[in-house]
Amino acid sequence: NILKIQAKASDVGTDPDLQVTRIEYTEQDVENPTWKELEVSDLPAKEPAIFTLSLDITNKTDGTYKVFFRAIDRAGNESPKVEFTYIIDRTPPSPPELTIPLADYTVNKRNRSFKWNSATDATAYLMQIADDSSFNNVLNHTSNQEYTGLKGNVSTTTDGSFSLPKDGNFYWRVASLEKCEDGFNISDFSETRRVIIDTVKPYVVSISPTPSSSNSISTGMVTFTIRFSEPIDSTIDISAMLTSAGGQVMKIEKVRSSGDTWVGTTVIPKNNSALYDGNAVISVDKATDLAGNAMAADSSHTIVVNTGPAFTTKLFSNPAN
């Protein structure tokens, strides 16, 4: 690595013989340092002499360094030394900590905001969003002249936004950047988080009553297992009703819910065959998936209610016999 320092020197006065004849430099910050002559092609010169010092800093460790310069004229007079300070910093900043969205966040809005905490020494941040966890296909790339060779979006703030193009799994991560005079340092990437975009409403796949026989139920407690097309939000109450052929409406009370399955029960009373027997309609509504999509009300499922005869048969004997 080569550090180039450019400066200029001139002699004081109007006489054309007052010229700078020599430029010297040293890296020794001591009282009597050893000075080295710098090769300058246009010396001696009356006009300001522009010179460049190229320092090999390959083997220098991180830290603060000084270089001193002085000019010498025809009479051997030495100028006061001039100090130039530079800092070598090859240590990248720490990765930022992601804040929102949380890991495996499921949502039905494609325009998303992303936020993270600031990192010490970071002057900018590189955010990457991809549709694969290896980030082979970075979706949010914008070119940046200050930070060339990077894929993604560079921002000086701790947030960003992007409209995800479709439903599915997306992955995001952020790295810290530190601007230097000759380039930049980049940190390791933060953790990778997944965002799931889901704009499809859930729907009922099947409804299974227990006990039942050939989709027919009788009196007593009946358990209904409703399976949906995807996992549903168990914190949102589902409306499940059974309407008999005679117009009797019975609420199916929730017992449990897990993943894509909801289980509830209701009771079919005895001795009311006229009101309950026949094809009953099961109505389901208000189921919401993990992304916040609410189902369309569904009354397409039916079941046969058969409570048995409405009379009883008794055996008796004839006293005359």
Beta strands, then each sheet from edge to edge (+ up, - down):
strand 1: 2-9
strand 2: 20-26
strand 3: 36-38
strand 4: 49-56
strand 5: 63-73
strand 6: 82-88
strand 7: 98-100
strand 8: 105-107
strand 9: 111-116
strand 10: 124-130
strand 11: 153-155
strand 12: 159-163
strand 13: 168-180
strand 14: 183-189
strand 15: 193-197
strand 16: 204-210
strand 17: 216-217
strand 18: 220-228
strand 19: 239-243
strand 20: 249-251
strand 21: 253-258
strand 22: 261-268
strand 23: 278-285
strand 24: 298-305
sheet 1: 1+ 4-
sheet 2: 3+ 2- 5+ 6-
sheet 3: 7+ 9- 12+
sheet 4: 8+ 15+ 13- 10+ 11-
sheet 5: 8+ 15+ 13- 14+
sheet 6: 16+ 18- 22+ 21-
sheet 7: 17+ 24+ 23- 19+ 20-
end
